[in-house]
Amino acid sequence: MLKDKLNKDAVQALKNKDDLRLGTLRLISAAIHNLEIEKRTKSGIGDLTDEEVIDLLRREARKRKEAIELYKKGERRELAAKEEAELKVGGEYLPP
């Protein structure tokens, strides 16, 4: 399952002391957890399918792209670079 792969990669990033990757994967895991809670309250079943996780990753990628655009307009290059790095990490889990 994609969710399990994300968790394993987060543990590996922690071991490798890769702060950017770890932070990004934690944000994604938190978003997954929130979506599971939302789904559980609506239908009683909280586990997400891989398709639902991919949809969530696409939404997160869209948010990052919008933030990059806004940061570049506001001359905040360092924040735009951070968002681009997070987008790259999250994009690794999306199908081509």
Buried (B, 14 or more C-beta within 10 A) or exposed (E): EBBEEBBEBBEEBBEEEBEEBBBBBBBBBEBBEEBBEEBEEEEEEBEBEEEBBBEBBBEBBEBBEEBBEEBBEEEBEEBBEBBBBBBBBBBEBEEE
